[in-house]
Amino acid sequence: MGAVTSTVAARFAFFPPNPPSYGVEQLPPPPAAAAAPAAGAAAAEGEEVKEKGGGGGGGSSRVVELTGVPRRGNVEARRLRTKRGTEVVAMHVRQAGAKLTLLYSHGNAADLGQMYELFVELSSHLNVNLMGYDYSGYGQSSGKPSEQNTYADIEAVYRCLIETYGASEDNIILYGQSVGSGPTLDLASRLTRLRAVVLHSPILSGLRVMYPVKHTYWFDIYKNIDKIPLVRCPVLVIHGTADEVVDCSHGRALWELAKVKYEPLWIKGGNHCNLELYPEYIKHLKKFVGAIEKSPPPPPIDESTEASRPSDRAPTEPECTAEDSRKSTDCRDKTRSSVDYRHSTDRREKARGSTDRRDKGRKSVDHPEKPRASVDQSDRPRKSVDRFGGMMKSVRLCNIDCFKVTATSGS
């Protein structure tokens, strides 16, 4: 059975940049350690920090220096060991006075060197601390890319945020772009007090990107369609209507399935790799982060009663305009309280049968359709030369072929 899953993963190709766009150097040992021969063995470990289990997120971390990118006083890089034995490189951007932390899982065919300036800019514009990382096999991270490795990778980074940087679960926003929506929703579905989730050009599942299947198969990967109903916190979905890599119907379907919906952003004319160039992107994201920051942290979950009680916590949301209130994307749509997703063996079909009376909703999940013309966003990319947009125009964030079906070998 594992061979079938591996075949699907092989066709759903990972594209780590080759060569990596940055390097990593070990920091020299502290002077005090160098002057103490008896402590030579300890000094060889450099800045290594042993972390205490707490969910199996990782074993150790040590501070390193990124090369090939500008040095900034508020950026720190680390190597983190995952529970699957690989070491991933992560970078933490500290923003003075920030109350929230964004844990960003980037898209395919990108690494920290390419994402570096975007992370710094997002941290500044959104007034958040930001933690980004490279998956196993990407950039200077060791190992090979795989679905299970990405799950272990994000766990190690999340644990580092908690134990090294003092973040708390209820002040963390998970951000997943494209393939990064997989590890993002996997972790979000298992955290009970997470503050919020952002899905940027997300996928329903690996198989659904390649084929218009109607059911979830055991050999599929990144089964986001089954995991998003388990997410208890507010979810923002951002997708371009002209996305030719992951059809916009993926984002629409995930937003429909979210328990706590936030007003989505459908960027008219946006494709898979350029949403950051549109002025509404950063504007809407800032609005979302502001609303989340003003909303109260989620209360502790009583697991004994959680199964019988629907989650109805929502942040302060803007009122929908007449233009916003399209039939398939009503941002004030009520949470589907009549369905217990955790006890459903076929969450997708039952959720559809009990709450979606329109056949159009089903078609949008399984059959990619042409982007609708009645999208409420401006169709002009950002043309100004402001700092954020100007920087983004020079960054290549993804490979347009990142989800195309590839030939497989016998392995």
Secondary structure, 3 states (H helix, E strand, C coil): CHHHHHHHHHHCCCCCCCCCCCEEEECCCCHHHHCCHHHHHHHHCCCCEECCCCCCCCCEEEEEEEECCCCCCCEEEEEEECCCCCEEEEEEECCCCCCCEEEEECCCCCCHHHHHHHHHHHHHHHCCEEEEECCCCCCCCCCCCCHHHHHHHHHHHHHHHHHCCCCCHHHEEEEEEHHHHHHHHHHHCCCCCCCEEEEECCCCCHHHHHCCCCCCCCCCCCCHHHHHHHCCCEEEEEEECCCCCCCHHHHHHHHHHCCEECCCEEECCCCCCCHHHCHHHHHHHHHHHHHHHHCCCCCCCCHHHHCCCCCCCCCCCCCCCCCCCCHHHCCCCCCCCCCCHHHCCCHHHHHHHHHCCCHHHHHHHHCCCCCCCCCCCCCCCCCCCCHHHHHHCCCCCCCCCCCCCCCCCCC
